[in-house]
Amino acid sequence: MRSTSAFVTGLCVLLAACGGSGSPAGPGGPSENTPTLSITLPSAAMVSGTAMQAGATLSGSPASGVTWKSSDPAMVAVDANGMLTAALQGTVTITATSGTNTATAQVKVTPGAPATVRIYAGDNQTAVAGGTVKEPLCTTVHDAAGNMIVGAMVTYTVATGAGQMTAPTSPATDAAGIAISGQWTLGSTVGEQRVTASLGSLTPVTFKATAR
């Protein structure tokens, strides 16, 4: 009896040491996973003037009752269904909320296709007939939303006055979005003279100068 009692006591100590008592885990034990909300996008980049559908999943399944918000609706607007519409160039944060869960994603907007050419500087100058105007002719190119486009080639052509343009006569818009011409030498006729700036089939703009 004494040896049997010692064996049982030793077995109980071993089970306790190995956690074999079978009692449930206490407050410090494992807990259920917290649901995770995620935003799904076809791409993290958009071109101005385009639309893209965003989605939201909760722990891998479609989320319900999602509300959407854009950090800058002027850049990217988002409707109640998660449809994104890009406009102004830049980077925005899109936020989705479902219940107490929130997720964010960034979207970058780049300019769309050229839509307009605009005069930036160099219009309405004056010089002696046959002389060179002081400032170069400068234009900018914009997409339909008004974003300035880098790398668009603008061609400067003498329209009236029989003057001359020196190179570059077809400069590309630089990192600041400006296409800067070479020098404009006026013709010998006194009065108004003109140079047009054009890009493809877009409506050209006209620079004027007065030869005195």
N, CA, C and O of each residue as an XYZ file, in Angstrom:
848
protein
N       0.827     -1.198      0.000
C       0.000      0.000      0.000
C       0.856      1.240      0.000
O       0.557      2.224     -0.676
N       1.943      1.177      0.780
C       2.782      2.368      0.838
C       3.421      2.630     -0.515
O       3.520      3.790     -0.913
N       3.870      1.584     -1.260
C       4.506      1.777     -2.570
C       3.494      2.260     -3.603
O       3.818      3.070     -4.472
N       2.243      1.748     -3.499
C       1.202      2.175     -4.448
C       0.874      3.640     -4.251
O       0.711      4.362     -5.235
N       0.771      4.104     -3.019
C       0.486      5.508     -2.722
C       1.577      6.420     -3.259
O       1.292      7.500     -3.776
N       2.826      5.987     -3.137
C       3.942      6.803     -3.637
C       3.905      6.916     -5.143
O       4.232      7.965     -5.698
N       3.492      5.800     -5.838
C       3.408      5.825     -7.300
C       2.344      6.798     -7.774
O       2.578      7.568     -8.705
N       1.167      6.772     -7.137
C       0.075      7.677     -7.526
C       0.459      9.123     -7.299
O       0.167      9.982     -8.131
N       1.111      9.403     -6.179
C       1.542     10.778     -5.892
C       2.530     11.264     -6.936
O       2.431     12.400     -7.399
N       3.468     10.430     -7.309
C       4.458     10.809     -8.325
C       3.823     11.053     -9.672
O       4.233     11.977    -10.375
N       2.828     10.254    -10.066
C       2.139     10.434    -11.344
C       1.389     11.749    -11.386
O       1.379     12.424    -12.416
N       0.749     12.128    -10.262
C       0.027     13.398    -10.216
C       0.967     14.572    -10.373
O       0.639     15.541    -11.058
N       2.132     14.500     -9.750
C       3.134     15.576     -9.886
C       3.589     15.704    -11.328
O       3.742     16.814    -11.837
N       3.808     14.554    -12.000
C       4.263     14.568    -13.391
C       3.213     15.182    -14.306
O       3.549     15.981    -15.181
N       1.943     14.821    -14.118
C       0.871     15.374    -14.953
C       0.736     16.868    -14.756
O       0.526     17.610    -15.715
N       0.858     17.321    -13.493
C       0.752     18.755    -13.223
C       1.885     19.512    -13.879
O       1.686     20.605    -14.409
N       3.075     18.932    -13.844
C       4.233     19.599    -14.443
C       4.090     19.684    -15.942
O       4.560     20.654    -16.537
N       3.457     18.705    -16.591
C       3.296     18.679    -18.049
C       1.997     19.318    -18.509
O       1.675     19.271    -19.696
N       1.236     19.921    -17.581
C      -0.029     20.544    -17.959
C      -1.084     19.556    -18.323
O      -1.991     19.864    -19.096
N      -0.987     18.403    -17.796
C      -1.924     17.356    -18.172
C      -3.124     17.272    -17.288
O      -3.788     16.236    -17.276
N      -3.443     18.295    -16.550
C      -4.593     18.239    -15.655
C      -5.905     18.269    -16.399
O      -6.937     17.864    -15.865
N      -5.872     18.772    -17.690
C      -7.093     18.819    -18.483
C      -7.953     20.017    -18.182
O      -9.048     20.118    -18.735
N      -7.522     20.933    -17.336
C      -8.326     22.109    -17.030
C      -8.219     23.116    -18.156
O      -7.158     23.188    -18.777
N      -9.269     23.921    -18.472
C      -9.261     24.885    -19.596
C      -8.262     25.994    -19.347
O      -7.903     26.286    -18.206
N      -7.802     26.631    -20.477
C      -6.844     27.737    -20.384
C      -7.482     28.898    -19.656
O      -8.682     29.141    -19.791
N      -6.678     29.623    -18.876
C      -7.153     30.774    -18.126
C      -7.260     31.995    -19.004
O      -7.185     31.909    -20.230
N      -7.436     33.137    -18.362
C      -7.595     34.391    -19.109
C      -6.419     34.710    -20.019
O      -6.571     35.432    -21.005
N      -5.243     34.173    -19.692
C      -4.069     34.464    -20.516
C      -3.918     33.538    -21.687
O      -2.921     33.631    -22.403
N      -4.862     32.643    -21.922
C      -4.759     31.675    -22.995
C      -5.099     32.266    -24.340
O      -5.392     33.458    -24.430
N      -5.068     31.436    -25.425
C      -5.347     31.919    -26.783
C      -6.744     32.483    -26.899
O      -7.662     32.021    -26.220
N      -6.922     33.517    -27.785
C      -8.222     34.123    -28.051
C      -8.522     34.051    -29.537
O      -7.635     33.762    -30.340
N      -9.746     34.307    -29.899
C     -10.141     34.277    -31.308
C      -9.443     35.392    -32.085
O      -9.122     36.442    -31.530
N      -9.209     35.144    -33.403
C      -8.566     36.154    -34.246
C      -9.492     37.343    -34.466
O     -10.698     37.170    -34.646
N      -8.922     38.570    -34.453
C      -9.685     39.777    -34.722
C      -9.900     39.919    -36.227
O      -8.930     39.812    -36.978
N     -11.127     40.154    -36.704
C     -11.368     40.315    -38.147
C     -10.528     41.467    -38.718
O     -10.344     42.498    -38.071
N     -10.026     41.272    -39.938
C      -9.185     42.275    -40.588
C      -9.860     42.766    -41.867
O     -10.211     41.966    -42.734
N     -10.042     44.099    -41.985
C     -10.627     44.694    -43.180
C      -9.512     45.097    -44.133
O      -8.515     45.694    -43.725
N      -9.689     44.763    -45.409
C      -8.694     45.108    -46.425
C      -9.378     45.725    -47.640
O     -10.506     45.365    -47.979
N      -8.678     46.669    -48.297
C      -9.167     47.273    -49.538
C      -8.493     46.587    -50.715
O      -7.279     46.382    -50.718
N      -9.289     46.237    -51.706
C      -8.746     45.638    -52.925
C      -8.903     46.622    -54.079
O      -9.980     47.180    -54.293
N      -7.804     46.830    -54.828
C      -7.790     47.750    -55.965
C      -7.164     47.062    -57.169
O      -6.201     46.311    -57.011
N      -7.686     47.299    -58.367
C      -7.040     46.763    -59.572
C      -5.628     47.308    -59.753
O      -4.760     46.630    -60.301
N      -5.402     48.547    -59.285
C      -4.096     49.196    -59.416
C      -3.993     50.298    -58.375
O      -5.003     50.839    -57.924
N      -2.751     50.627    -57.996
C      -2.530     51.733    -57.061
C      -2.329     53.049    -57.806
O      -2.078     54.080    -57.182
N      -2.435     53.024    -59.134
C      -2.244     54.232    -59.950
C      -3.453     54.426    -60.864
O      -4.038     53.461    -61.357
N      -3.815     55.695    -61.081
C      -4.915     56.041    -61.970
C      -4.499     57.194    -62.869
O      -3.685     58.032    -62.479
N      -5.056     57.236    -64.068
C      -4.860     58.351    -64.985
C      -6.040     59.297    -64.817
O      -7.187     58.858    -64.733
N      -5.762     60.584    -64.769
C      -6.826     61.574    -64.629
C      -7.907     61.359    -65.686
O      -7.611     61.154    -66.863
N      -9.167     61.410    -65.242
C     -10.278     61.214    -66.159
C     -10.776     59.786    -66.242
O     -11.742     59.510    -66.952
N     -10.125     58.860    -65.518
C     -10.547     57.462    -65.542
C     -11.224     57.084    -64.227
O     -11.140     57.813    -63.239
N     -11.897     55.928    -64.231
C     -12.581     55.429    -63.042
C     -12.082     54.025    -62.718
O     -11.579     53.318    -63.592
N     -12.226     53.626    -61.454
C     -11.764     52.318    -61.005
C     -12.622     51.873    -59.816
O     -12.941     52.669    -58.933
N     -12.987     50.597    -59.811
C     -13.819     50.052    -58.732
C     -12.953     49.504    -57.601
O     -12.092     48.654    -57.827
N     -13.185     49.994    -56.384
C     -12.511     49.466    -55.203
C     -13.430     48.467    -54.509
O     -14.654     48.557    -54.613
N     -12.832     47.521    -53.804
C     -13.599     46.552    -53.043
C     -13.055     46.449    -51.632
O     -11.968     46.951    -51.345
N     -13.801     45.801    -50.748
C     -13.350     45.615    -49.369
C     -13.676     44.206    -48.914
O     -14.772     43.703    -49.161
N     -12.718     43.565    -48.246
C     -12.924     42.227    -47.715
C     -12.668     42.236    -46.215
O     -11.824     42.979    -45.714
N     -13.411     41.396    -45.515
C     -13.244     41.244    -44.074
C     -12.765     39.826    -43.815
O     -13.516     38.861    -43.952
N     -11.490     39.724    -43.434
C     -10.846     38.421    -43.229
C     -11.014     37.520    -44.450
O     -11.262     36.321    -44.320
N     -10.876     38.115    -45.641
C     -10.909     37.353    -46.882
C     -12.264     37.221    -47.536
O     -12.350     36.781    -48.682
N     -13.332     37.592    -46.837
C     -14.683     37.515    -47.409
C     -15.200     38.922    -47.700
O     -14.793     39.873    -47.034
N     -16.091     39.072    -48.686
C     -16.624     40.409    -49.001
C     -17.224     41.074    -47.764
O     -18.019     40.471    -47.044
N     -16.834     42.311    -47.533
C     -17.329     43.047    -46.372
C     -18.688     43.663    -46.685
O     -18.975     44.003    -47.833
N     -19.518     43.804    -45.661
C     -20.847     44.401    -45.832
C     -20.917     45.731    -45.112
O     -20.149     45.999    -44.187
N     -21.862     46.570    -45.556
C     -22.071     47.848    -44.905
C     -20.852     48.750    -44.927
O     -20.560     49.441    -43.950
N     -20.139     48.741    -46.050
C     -18.891     49.512    -46.144
C     -19.190     50.966    -46.494
O     -19.999     51.246    -47.379
N     -18.541     51.877    -45.805
C     -18.580     53.294    -46.165
C     -17.206     53.689    -46.666
O     -16.191     53.167    -46.204
N     -17.178     54.628    -47.628
C     -15.942     55.010    -48.307
C     -15.658     56.492    -48.121
O     -16.577     57.302    -48.000
N     -14.375     56.838    -48.099
C     -13.978     58.240    -47.953
C     -12.642     58.474    -48.658
O     -11.757     57.618    -48.634
N     -12.509     59.642    -49.285
C     -11.255     60.060    -49.923
C     -10.656     61.206    -49.126
O     -11.378     62.087    -48.658
N      -9.327     61.195    -48.969
C      -8.675     62.284    -48.246
C      -8.692     63.580    -49.045
O      -8.524     64.657    -48.472
N      -8.893     63.497    -50.368
C      -8.989     64.685    -51.218
C      -9.893     64.380    -52.411
O      -9.414     63.914    -53.445
N     -11.190     64.637    -52.277
C     -12.119     64.339    -53.370
C     -11.820     65.090    -54.661
O     -12.256     64.665    -55.731
N     -11.069     66.220    -54.580
C     -10.713     66.938    -55.805
C      -9.719     66.125    -56.633
O      -9.676     66.262    -57.856
N      -8.931     65.293    -55.986
C      -8.005     64.413    -56.703
C      -8.700     63.127    -57.129
O      -8.722     62.774    -58.308
N      -9.266     62.437    -56.144
C      -9.999     61.199    -56.417
C     -11.294     61.220    -55.617
O     -11.270     61.242    -54.387
N     -12.411     61.214    -56.310
C     -13.708     61.119    -55.651
C     -14.092     59.651    -55.525
O     -13.762     58.846    -56.395
N     -14.787     59.298    -54.448
C     -15.258     57.924    -54.265
C     -16.727     57.961    -53.884
O     -17.130     58.722    -53.004
N     -17.536     57.127    -54.557
C     -18.968     57.135    -54.252
C     -19.306     56.074    -53.204
O     -18.418     55.398    -52.683
N     -20.580     55.937    -52.906
C     -21.016     55.033    -51.843
C     -20.737     53.570    -52.160
O     -20.723     52.732    -51.259
N     -20.514     53.257    -53.433
C     -20.253     51.882    -53.839
C     -18.767     51.581    -54.017
O     -18.397     50.480    -54.424
N     -17.917     52.562    -53.710
C     -16.480     52.345    -53.845
C     -15.935     52.613    -55.231
O     -14.818     52.201    -55.540
N     -16.696     53.294    -56.074
C     -16.192     53.647    -57.410
C     -15.331     54.903    -57.299
O     -15.790     55.940    -56.819
N     -14.079     54.801    -57.746
C     -13.134     55.916    -57.695
C     -13.095     56.626    -59.040
O     -13.095     55.982    -60.088
N     -13.063     57.962    -59.009
C     -12.932     58.767    -60.224
C     -11.785     59.740    -60.032
O     -11.804     60.557    -59.111
N     -10.780     59.654    -60.906
C      -9.567     60.457    -60.771
C      -9.694     61.773    -61.511
O     -10.287     61.838    -62.588
N      -9.128     62.831    -60.923
C      -9.152     64.154    -61.554
C      -7.787     64.820    -61.431
O      -6.978     64.745    -62.355
N      -7.525     65.468    -60.307
C      -6.280     66.218    -60.159
C      -5.105     65.316    -59.808
O      -5.252     64.310    -59.114
N      -3.943     65.702    -60.304
C      -2.721     64.935    -60.077
C      -2.324     64.955    -58.598
O      -2.462     65.977    -57.925
N      -1.834     63.825    -58.105
C      -1.376     63.738    -56.722
C      -1.654     62.369    -56.139
O      -2.062     61.451    -56.850
N      -1.432     62.235    -54.834
C      -1.648     60.966    -54.137
C      -2.668     61.166    -53.022
O      -2.554     62.103    -52.231
N      -3.659     60.291    -52.959
C      -4.709     60.388    -51.945
C      -4.790     59.093    -51.152
O      -4.279     58.052    -51.567
N      -5.443     59.185    -50.006
C      -5.700     58.010    -49.178
C      -7.191     57.693    -49.220
O      -8.030     58.546    -48.927
N      -7.506     56.458    -49.588
C      -8.882     55.982    -49.609
C      -9.114     55.171    -48.336
O      -8.326     54.285    -48.002
N     -10.205     55.482    -47.626
C     -10.521     54.798    -46.378
C     -11.842     54.053    -46.511
O     -12.837     54.605    -46.983
N     -11.839     52.791    -46.091
C     -13.052     51.976    -46.052
C     -13.343     51.625    -44.598
O     -12.428     51.302    -43.840
N     -14.620     51.689    -44.204
C     -15.025     51.359    -42.845
C     -16.191     50.389    -42.891
O     -17.168     50.603    -43.609
N     -16.076     49.315    -42.110
C     -17.151     48.337    -41.973
C     -17.287     48.022    -40.493
O     -16.427     47.361    -39.910
N     -18.374     48.498    -39.884
C     -18.530     48.340    -38.445
C     -17.435     49.078    -37.703
O     -17.267     50.286    -37.872
N     -16.686     48.351    -36.879
C     -15.570     48.958    -36.134
C     -14.243     48.767    -36.835
O     -13.200     49.145    -36.302
N     -14.267     48.186    -38.022
C     -13.031     47.898    -38.759
C     -12.782     48.955    -39.829
O     -13.706     49.404    -40.507
N     -11.514     49.343    -39.968
C     -11.125     50.378    -40.935
C      -9.888     49.924    -41.694
O      -9.005     49.274    -41.136
N      -9.836     50.276    -42.978
C      -8.674     49.989    -43.810
C      -8.395     51.193    -44.703
O      -9.306     51.952    -45.033
N      -7.138     51.366    -45.089
C      -6.753     52.465    -45.975
C      -5.897     51.952    -47.128
O      -5.258     50.904    -47.031
N      -5.897     52.709    -48.212
C      -5.046     52.410    -49.368
C      -4.732     53.724    -50.074
O      -5.563     54.631    -50.112
N      -3.538     53.818    -50.626
C      -3.138     55.033    -51.347
C      -3.299     54.838    -52.855
O      -3.048     53.760    -53.392
N      -3.722     55.908    -53.514
C      -3.884     55.903    -54.968
C      -3.178     57.133    -55.536
O      -3.375     58.249    -55.055
N      -2.358     56.920    -56.557
C      -1.632     58.012    -57.210
C      -2.270     58.342    -58.548
O      -2.544     57.449    -59.349
N      -2.507     59.641    -58.790
C      -3.122     60.098    -60.042
C      -2.078     60.788    -60.907
O      -1.353     61.664    -60.436
N      -2.004     60.390    -62.170
C      -1.115     61.026    -63.140
C      -1.958     61.726    -64.211
O      -3.117     61.365    -64.414
N      -1.384     62.729    -64.900
C      -2.161     63.466    -65.901
C      -2.667     62.576    -67.032
O      -2.082     61.540    -67.347
N      -3.775     63.017    -67.635
C      -4.318     62.312    -68.774
C      -3.740     62.850    -70.080
O      -2.671     63.461    -70.088
N      -4.446     62.622    -71.176
C      -3.980     63.051    -72.497
C      -4.048     64.574    -72.621
O      -4.897     65.207    -71.993
N      -3.154     65.169    -73.434
C      -3.197     66.622    -73.641
C      -4.554     67.062    -74.179
O      -5.120     66.437    -75.075
N      -5.065     68.168    -73.602
C      -6.366     68.687    -74.031
C      -6.296     70.147    -74.456
O      -7.040     70.575    -75.338
N      -5.396     70.917    -73.828
C      -5.289     72.343    -74.173
C      -3.840     72.802    -74.092
O      -3.036     72.282    -73.320
N      -3.541     73.800    -74.923
C      -2.267     74.528    -74.857
C      -2.586     75.924    -74.354
O      -3.538     76.553    -74.817
N      -1.785     76.416    -73.399
C      -2.035     77.735    -72.832
C      -0.773     78.588    -72.858
O       0.339     78.084    -72.706
N      -0.968     79.894    -73.053
C       0.159     80.829    -72.982
C       0.564     80.997    -71.519
O      -0.276     81.257    -70.657
N       1.850     80.845    -71.253
C       2.369     81.004    -69.890
C       3.097     82.338    -69.730
O       2.914     83.026    -68.726
N       3.920     82.705    -70.712
C       4.664     83.969    -70.653
C       5.171     84.312    -72.049
O       5.278     83.445    -72.917
N       5.484     85.603    -72.250
C       6.098     86.045    -73.501
C       5.164     86.712    -74.481
O       5.590     87.095    -75.570
N       3.899     86.864    -74.125
C       2.938     87.486    -75.039
C       3.001     89.008    -74.912
O       3.410     89.548    -73.884
N       2.578     89.694    -76.004
C       2.439     91.161    -76.034
C       3.751     91.900    -75.726
O       3.777     92.826    -74.915
N       4.828     91.476    -76.382
C       6.100     92.170    -76.232
C       6.267     93.219    -77.331
O       5.509     93.251    -78.300
N       7.263     94.065    -77.162
C       7.566     95.119    -78.130
C       9.066     95.138    -78.408
O       9.882     94.972    -77.501
N       9.414     95.344    -79.685
C      10.817     95.478    -80.086
C      10.864     96.287    -81.371
O       9.844     96.484    -82.032
N      12.058     96.754    -81.718
C      12.200     97.482    -82.982
C      12.000     96.509    -84.130
O      12.300     95.323    -84.000
N      11.500     97.000    -85.246
C      11.328     96.158    -86.426
C      12.676     95.534    -86.798
O      13.688     96.229    -86.886
N      12.676     94.240    -87.011
C      13.916     93.525    -87.324
C      14.700     93.126    -86.091
O      15.716     92.440    -86.198
N      14.239     93.550    -84.913
C      14.930     93.223    -83.670
C      14.344     91.983    -83.008
O      13.359     91.414    -83.480
N      14.971     91.574    -81.902
C      14.555     90.373    -81.172
C      13.832     90.764    -79.892
O      14.288     91.631    -79.147
N      12.695     90.111    -79.644
C      11.975     90.395    -78.398
C      12.794     89.886    -77.214
O      13.606     88.973    -77.355
N      12.571     90.480    -76.064
C      13.425     90.212    -74.910
C      13.216     88.828    -74.309
O      14.179     88.154    -73.944
N      11.957     88.404    -74.207
C      11.647     87.162    -73.504
C      11.298     86.041    -74.487
O      10.741     86.301    -75.553
N      11.630     84.779    -74.123
C      11.193     83.650    -74.950
C       9.689     83.454    -74.814
O       9.063     83.990    -73.899
N       9.125     82.696    -75.714
C       7.701     82.387    -75.670
C       7.524     81.098    -74.855
O       8.237     80.118    -75.071
N       6.592     81.109    -73.938
C       6.418     79.971    -73.028
C       4.963     79.525    -73.011
O       4.049     80.343    -72.908
N       4.763     78.215    -73.113
C       3.421     77.653    -73.047
C       3.397     76.479    -72.074
O       4.433     75.914    -71.723
N       2.193     76.134    -71.653
C       1.974     74.935    -70.862
C       0.919     74.080    -71.548
O       0.094     74.582    -72.311
N       0.958     72.778    -71.266
C      -0.009     71.839    -71.849
C      -0.750     71.173    -70.692
O      -0.143     70.749    -69.708
N      -2.073     71.090    -70.831
C      -2.912     70.572    -69.748
C      -3.834     69.469    -70.240
O      -4.222     69.436    -71.408
N      -4.180     68.558    -69.320
C      -5.191     67.557    -69.652
C      -6.584     68.136    -69.392
O      -6.713     69.315    -69.064
N      -7.605     67.329    -69.533
C      -8.976     67.825    -69.408
C      -9.303     68.337    -68.010
O     -10.194     69.171    -67.847
N      -8.583     67.840    -66.997
C      -8.822     68.283    -65.622
C      -7.971     69.487    -65.239
O      -8.117     70.033    -64.145
N      -7.079     69.901    -66.143
C      -6.229     71.058    -65.865
C      -4.851     70.717    -65.366
O      -4.072     71.619    -65.060
N      -4.516     69.425    -65.271
C      -3.177     69.037    -64.837
C      -2.139     69.408    -65.889
O      -2.360     69.198    -67.082
N      -1.002     69.962    -65.451
C       0.082     70.275    -66.371
C       0.795     68.982    -66.766
O       1.005     68.095    -65.939
N       1.160     68.894    -68.038
C       1.768     67.682    -68.579
C       3.239     67.937    -68.883
O       3.587     68.929    -69.525
N       4.085     67.049    -68.425
C       5.524     67.118    -68.684
C       5.852     66.281    -69.913
O       5.321     65.183    -70.079
N       6.728     66.800    -70.779
C       7.179     66.041    -71.937
C       6.340     66.204    -73.188
O       6.539     65.473    -74.158
N       5.397     67.154    -73.191
C       4.568     67.404    -74.379
C       5.291     68.385    -75.300
O       5.738     69.437    -74.841
N       5.413     68.065    -76.580
C       6.167     68.885    -77.521
C       5.278     69.942    -78.176
O       4.276     69.616    -78.812
N       5.654     71.196    -78.015
C       4.908     72.329    -78.575
C       5.724     72.942    -79.713
O       6.928     73.159    -79.572
N       5.071     73.216    -80.828
C       5.757     73.788    -81.987
C       5.409     75.265    -82.144
O       4.236     75.637    -82.191
N       6.447     76.100    -82.225
C       6.286     77.554    -82.409
C       6.537     77.889    -83.881
O       7.579     77.544    -84.438
N       5.565     78.566    -84.501
C       5.638     78.878    -85.924
C       5.300     80.345    -86.156
O       4.299     80.843    -85.639
N       6.135     81.041    -86.936
C       5.841     82.434    -87.287
C       4.611     82.452    -88.180
O       4.570     81.786    -89.215
N       3.610     83.221    -87.770
C       2.349     83.275    -88.516
C       2.251     84.519    -89.383
O       1.793     84.445    -90.523
N       2.677     85.663    -88.856
C       2.647     86.907    -89.627
C       3.882     87.730    -89.287
O       4.489     87.560    -88.230
N       4.249     88.648    -90.225
C       5.346     89.568    -89.982
C       6.680     89.166    -90.574
O       7.628     89.950    -90.564
N       6.763     87.924    -91.100
C       7.990     87.462    -91.760
C       9.197     87.455    -90.822
O      10.331     87.633    -91.267
N       8.953     87.249    -89.524
C      10.067     87.136    -88.587
C      10.639     85.731    -88.581
O      10.314     84.920    -89.449
N      11.498     85.438    -87.598
C      12.145     84.133    -87.507
C      12.189     83.662    -86.057
O      12.291     84.458    -85.124
N      12.108     82.341    -85.899
C      12.285     81.706    -84.599
C      13.571     80.897    -84.632
O      13.810     80.134    -85.568
N      14.402     81.068    -83.600
C      15.594     80.235    -83.498
C      15.265     78.990    -82.667
O      14.262     78.950    -81.955
N      16.119     77.991    -82.773
C      15.917     76.755    -82.012
C      16.005     77.028    -80.504
O      16.769     77.886    -80.063
N      15.215     76.290    -79.729
C      14.295     75.229    -80.153
C      12.947     75.781    -80.610
O      12.335     76.606    -79.932
N      12.505     75.316    -81.754
C      11.184     75.721    -82.235
C      10.105     74.713    -81.864
O       8.914     75.001    -81.985
N      10.527     73.511    -81.404
C       9.563     72.492    -80.955
C      10.032     71.898    -79.623
O      10.338     70.708    -79.544
N      10.086     72.719    -78.590
C      10.551     72.216    -77.293
C       9.472     71.397    -76.589
O       8.277     71.585    -76.816
N       9.919     70.496    -75.739
C       8.993     69.748    -74.887
C       8.810     70.486    -73.572
O       9.707     71.189    -73.107
N       7.649     70.318    -72.988
C       7.439     70.917    -71.670
C       8.426     70.288    -70.680
O       8.604     69.070    -70.649
N       9.061     71.141    -69.875
C      10.105     70.673    -68.967
C       9.520     70.130    -67.660
O       8.312     69.921    -67.550
N      10.395     69.906    -66.672
C       9.950     69.334    -65.397
C       8.937     70.221    -64.693
O       8.142     69.746    -63.882
N       8.968     71.512    -65.008
C       7.998     72.446    -64.426
C       6.734     72.547    -65.280
O       5.798     73.262    -64.922
N       6.704     71.829    -66.413
C       5.529     71.836    -67.278
C       5.510     72.952    -68.302
O       4.450     73.252    -68.852
N       6.664     73.590    -68.583
C       6.720     74.757    -69.471
C       7.542     74.439    -70.715
O       8.647     73.904    -70.620
N       6.998     74.772    -71.878
C       7.719     74.632    -73.146
C       8.282     76.002    -73.518
O       7.522     76.929    -73.800
N       9.606     76.134    -73.519
C      10.272     77.430    -73.710
C      10.884     77.485    -75.105
O      11.704     76.641    -75.470
N      10.476     78.488    -75.880
C      10.949     78.617    -77.265
C      12.347     79.216    -77.324
O      12.907     79.658    -76.321
N      12.897     79.213    -78.557
C      14.095     79.990    -78.820
C      13.722     81.462    -78.985
O      12.620     81.866    -78.616
N      14.632     82.263    -79.536
C      14.384     83.701    -79.678
C      13.490     84.001    -80.877
O      13.554     83.339    -81.913
N      12.661     85.019    -80.698
C      11.789     85.484    -81.778
C      12.331     86.804    -82.294
O      12.340     87.813    -81.590
N      12.782     86.772    -83.543
C      13.245     87.987    -84.209
C      12.127     88.483    -85.122
O      11.651     87.763    -85.999
N      11.723     89.724    -84.895
C      10.614     90.281    -85.667
C      11.030     90.593    -87.098
O      12.207     90.798    -87.396
N      10.032     90.623    -87.970
C      10.287     91.028    -89.342
C      10.476     92.539    -89.439
O      10.368     93.248    -88.438
N      10.749     93.015    -90.611
C      11.072     94.438    -90.807
C       9.845     95.341    -90.890
O       9.983     96.563    -90.921
N       8.648     94.758    -90.928
C       7.431     95.549    -91.043
C       6.974     96.052    -89.671
O       6.885     95.287    -88.711
N       6.686     97.353    -89.602
C       6.194     97.941    -88.355
C       4.756     97.500    -88.111
O       3.955     97.431    -89.043
N       4.436     97.204    -86.864
C       3.068     96.807    -86.511
C       3.037     95.471    -85.792
O       4.062     94.969    -85.333
N       1.839     94.904    -85.704
C       1.670     93.641    -84.962
C       2.174     92.450    -85.767
O       1.941     92.352    -86.972
N       2.876     91.542    -85.074
C       3.342     90.297    -85.673
C       2.951     89.146    -84.753
O       2.742     89.334    -83.555
N       2.853     87.941    -85.337
C       2.309     86.832    -84.560
C       3.101     85.537    -84.739
O       3.689     85.267    -85.786
N       3.085     84.751    -83.660
C       3.632     83.384    -83.667
C       2.580     82.473    -83.034
O       1.995     82.812    -82.005
N       2.343     81.310    -83.659
C       1.408     80.350    -83.070
C       2.179     79.231    -82.359
O       3.286     78.869    -82.759
N       1.585     78.705    -81.323
C       2.127     77.549    -80.600
C       1.095     76.437    -80.689
O      -0.061     76.626    -80.311
N       1.512     75.272    -81.189
C       0.539     74.214    -81.447
C       1.051     72.855    -80.974
O       2.251     72.633    -80.817
N       0.099     71.966    -80.756
C       0.402     70.579    -80.382
C      -0.646     69.692    -81.027
O      -1.806     69.687    -80.613
N      -0.237     68.943    -82.042
C      -1.142     68.032    -82.715
C      -2.390     68.729    -83.208
O      -2.320     69.787    -83.833
N      -3.536     68.129    -82.922
C      -4.815     68.682    -83.396
C      -5.465     69.629    -82.391
O      -6.590     70.079    -82.606
N      -4.763     69.936    -81.290
C      -5.329     70.853    -80.295
C      -5.391     72.269    -80.856
O      -4.620     72.628    -81.746
N      -6.304     73.059    -80.333
C      -6.420     74.452    -80.768
C      -5.141     75.209    -80.412
O      -4.753     75.238    -79.244
N      -4.477     75.824    -81.397
C      -3.229     76.547    -81.100
C      -3.499     77.853    -80.359
O      -4.618     78.365    -80.355
N      -2.457     78.374    -79.739
C      -2.534     79.696    -79.110
C      -1.640     80.634    -79.908
O      -0.720     80.194    -80.597
N      -1.921     81.946    -79.811
C      -1.205     82.928    -80.620
C      -0.522     83.964    -79.739
O      -1.147     84.592    -78.884
N       0.784     84.126    -79.971
C       1.549     85.188    -79.315
C       1.600     86.398    -80.240
O       1.733     86.262    -81.456
N       1.492     87.582    -79.642
C       1.561     88.823    -80.403
C       2.726     89.666    -79.936
O       3.066     89.683    -78.753
N       3.334     90.366    -80.881
C       4.396     91.330    -80.555
C       4.241     92.527    -81.485
O       3.737     92.404    -82.601
N       4.675     93.660    -81.016
C       4.569     94.877    -81.825
C       5.955     95.325    -82.254
O       6.842     95.532    -81.426
N       6.128     95.471    -83.573
C       7.389     95.996    -84.114
C       7.218     97.499    -84.284
O       6.251     97.954    -84.895
N       8.147     98.260    -83.750
C       8.031     99.725    -83.838
C       9.178    100.319    -84.684
O       9.245    101.535    -84.868
